[in-house]
Amino acid sequence: MFDVKKMVAEVLAKTEVKNIAFVGCGGSLVCFHAPYYFVTREAENLAAFYCNAHEFTNDPPKGVGKNTLVVCASRRGTTKQTVAAAAKAKELGATVVGLQFGEDETPLKKTCDYTISFKDVGDNGALFEEGKGATALKIAYELVHQLEGNDAVYEKMVEGMAKMNELLPKAVKAIVPEAVKFSMEYYKDEIIYTLGSGTAWGAAHGESICIFMEMQWINSCVIHPDEFFNGPFEITEPETAYLFLKSTGKTREVDDRALRFLEKFNRHCTVIDGADYGMCDLGEVSTYYDQGFYDGVLGVYNDLLADRRQHPLSWRKYMWKFDY
């Protein structure tokens, strides 16, 4: 397993890091929401950016330069926009870490200073901490710790990572009955809205754009539970389809406000609550692992929904079909 702690120490031995930028496209940007959220909530001096790769290349944040650590991801290591963003970061003097699936020599690997190979959680026994999002979260908490200390939070994050290796596989098995129910109740819906706060928002975002829209061709939109009351709740009808990923952290009350409304005016809302599957055992840092938890258990929902709709997750109309 790649030694993230050692890598961060090597970077800091050569560079005075003042900010970190998380850069990617689609699911490979969404996976960075939790580490970005961690830095913005826990770091006193380290700044963080969360950027679409193509936008980064054309309009990078002013602070990106020799004091920046850029973390970018591309599953195949070939996403042109992400490779270009990595090259732009290098041009600006940043240290660049690339995340990709597998060890192949790729355009991304050739561009970055460091390349970390991630695994698909659960495949061939791969642990939670070997996944893309978890690897990025490790980089975030190692960097904040080595720069600023925060020993108590750091120790809880390390413990939380180890607990997730055991907690998630159990949850994936335990949640099957609820996932079956979801597939039966939602397979005919033409629009499904997702909601989540804290880092669960990242999982809700990914589910909306990568699964419902990309892989199932279902119209969808991700809505923050409090922004819900600033316009979106007006579309609520009794049968409007919602999937709600509930925070186990400080933003849980934000979620409860939206749920109280939905309980009054809607009867087609599925709530997945990590607290029902042991997430609260992680203590105050559970909020930083919510995204990884929901990404993991939603895999069960997605497989069953695809089966029920007879629409394989591999189907595409446009993606990879031509040069766009």
N, C-alpha and C positions, 0 to 999 in steps of 0.2 A: 504494500500500500504506500502511495506517495507520502513523503514526510513534509506536510504543509508547514509545520512548526520550523523545521530546518530551512525551508525555502524563504519564509518570511524573515528569519534571522539573517540570511544571506543578503536579502534585498536591503534590509535596514543597515547592514554593515557597510553598504556601498552608497546608500541613498537616504537623504533626510526626507522621508515621506510625510507630506502634509495633507494629502487627499487621496481618495481611492475612487475610481470610476468603474462602474459595472456597465458593460456594453454588449449588446447582442440584438437579435431580431426574433420576434415571435416567442416561442417557448424558451428559447435560449436567452431572451431578455427577462421574461417573466420569472425564470428560476432565480434571478438575482434580487427579487423583491425582499425576501427575508434577510439576506445579508445587508442589503442597503438599509432596511428598517433597523436592523441591529446597530449599525454604525451611527445612524442619526439619533437613536435613543440612548446609546451608551457612551459614545465618545465625546469628550469635552472639547477637544481641539481638532481632531481629525475630521475633515469634511468629506462628504460623499456625493457622487453624481450617479444618476440612473438614466442611461441614454440609449435610444435606438441607434444601432450601428451606422446606418446610412446618414442619419441626422448628425451623429458625432463627426463623421468624416467631413461633412459640409459646413458644420457650425459647432465646433467643439467648445466646451465650457472654457472660459478665459483662464481658469486656474490650472488647466491641464498642462504639465510641462515636466521638467526634470524632477520635481518633487511629487510626482503622481505615480501611483500603482494602478494600472489599468487591467481589469479582469474581463476577458471576453470569452464567449462560448459559441461553438458551432458543432452540432452533433457530428457531421461528417468532416469537419475541418475544411470545408470547401465553400461555405457561404460567402459569395463575393463581397457583399456589403460588410460583413464582419472582418474578413481578411483585410479589406481596404481600411477599416477603422483601426485595426491593429497596426497597420503600416503608418497611418496618420499619427497614431499615438507615439510610435517610435520616432517619427519625424519631429514631433514636438518635444522629444527628450524623455518620455515616460518609460518606465519599466513595464513590460507587458507579459501577462500570464494568460495562456489560452487553455480552455477546457474543451476536450473533444472525446468522442467515443472511440476507444481503440488506440493502438500504438502506431498506426500508419504514418508514413511521411506525407504530410498534407500541406497545402498552401498556408494554413494557419500555423502549423508547427514550424514551418520554415521562417515565419515572420516574427514569432514570439520569443521572448527571452527564456521563458519557462513554459512547458506544456504538461498538463496533467490529464491523464486518461481516466475518465469516469466510467461507471458501469450502470446498467439498468437494475435498479433495486429489485431484489427477489429473483432475478434470472441467475441460474446456476449458483444459487446461494449467496449472491451479492448482498452485502450489508447496506443498511440505510446510509451509513457514513461514506460509502463509496459512490453514491449518486452525485449527479451534477449539482443540484441545489445544496446538498449537505457539504460538498467540497468547497463551494463558494462561501458557505456560512463559516466553515473552518478558517478560511483565509481571513474573513472579517473579524472573528473573535481573536484569532492569533495576532493580527495586526494591531488591534486596539489594545490587547494585553501587553504586547511587547513595547508599544509606544507609551502607554499611559498607566499601566499597572492593572487596575480594577480586578484584583485577585479574587475577590468573592464571586463576582459575576463570571469571571473566567472559569473558575473551578466548577460552578454550576452548569456552565455551557458544556464543558468537557464531560461532566457526569450525564448531562442530558443527551448528548450525542450517543454515549454508550447505552443509555436506557432505550433510546429510539431503535437501536439495533434489535432489541428484543420485543419492544412494545408494538412496533408496526406490523411484523409478521402475524402476531396474535390478533391484532385488529382486523387485518385483511381477511382472516378466516371468520372472525366473529361477525363481521358486517355483511356477510353474504345474504342472509335472509332479507335484510333491509334493501340491499342492492337489487335483489330479485323483485321485490315489491315495487321499487322505483321503475324498473324496466317495464313492468306491466302497466303502470299508471301513467307513464310519460311517453311511451313509444309513438303515440299518435300526435303529440304536440308539435306544432309547426314553429312555435316561439318558446324558448325557455330563458328566463332571466336568472343570473347568478348574483349572489350577494355574499360579502365577507368583509370584515374589518381587520385591522392589524395585519399580520402577515397572511392571514387567511384570505385577504383580498387578492394576493398573488395567485393563490390556487383557484379562486373564483374567476380571475381574469384568464388564466390558462385554460380552464374548463370551457369558458365561453368562446374564446377565439380558436383554440387548437383542437378541441373535441367537438363541441356542438356545431361550430361554423365550418371548420376545415374538414373534419373527419366524418361528420354526420349530416352536413348540409342543412342544419337546423338554424333558423334565425335566432340570434342571441345577443345579449348585452350584459356586461358586468356593471353592477350598481353598488356603490358604497352605501351601507345601511343608513348613514345619516344624510347623505346626499339624496337618498330615496325620498326624503321629505321636502326636497327642494325641486320638485317637478315630477320625477318618475312615478311616485305613488299614485298619480292621477290616472294611470293606465290600469290600475288594479281592478279586476273583476273577480267574482267567486272562482272562476276556472282559469285565471291567469297562472301560468306555470312558473314556479320559483324553485330554485335550489339554493339553500342557505347554509353556508359553512360557518359555524359559530366559533368565535374567538374563545380561547381558554385563558386569555390574559386581561389586561386592564381595560380593553375596549369591549368587554363582554356586555356592559350596560348599553353601549352604542347599539349592539345587536338586539338587545332585549326591547329597546324602544320600537324598532322596526317590527319585531316579532309580535309585539302587543297589537300593533295595527293590523298585521296580516291575520292574526287570530280572529279579529273582528270582521274583516271584509273579504277574506280569501280562504278557500278550502283545498288549494292545490299547491301547497308549499311543503317541500321535503327539507327537514333540518338534519344536518349531520353535526353532532356535537362531540368533539374530541374528549370532553370530560367523561363521556360514557365509556371510553375505551382506555382510560388510564393516563391521559395527557396531563392531568393535574398533579400526577406523581413527580413531574419534572419541576414543580414549584414555580417560582416567579419567572423562570426563563421559558416556560412552556409556550408563551406567545411567539417566541422566535422559531419554534419548531412546528407551529400550527400549519404553515404552508407545506412543509415536507410531509406531515401526517396526512393532510387532505389530498395532496398529490398522490400519495401512496394508496389510500383506500379508494379514491375515485377511479383507479385503474379497474377495480372490480365492477363498479357501476358502469364504466364505459364499455367493457367487454360484454356485459349482459345486455346493455341497451342496444349495442350494435347487433348482437345476435337476434334480439327480439324484433328489431326493425329490418333484419336481413340486409344490413348495410355495413359491410366490413370496414373497419377503421383504416384500411389501406387504400380505399377508393379516393381518387382525386379527379377533378374535371380539368383543372388548369395547372396545378403544381407539378413541376418537373416535366411538363408536356412540351414546352417550347421556351424560347428565350424571352424572358420578361424582365 
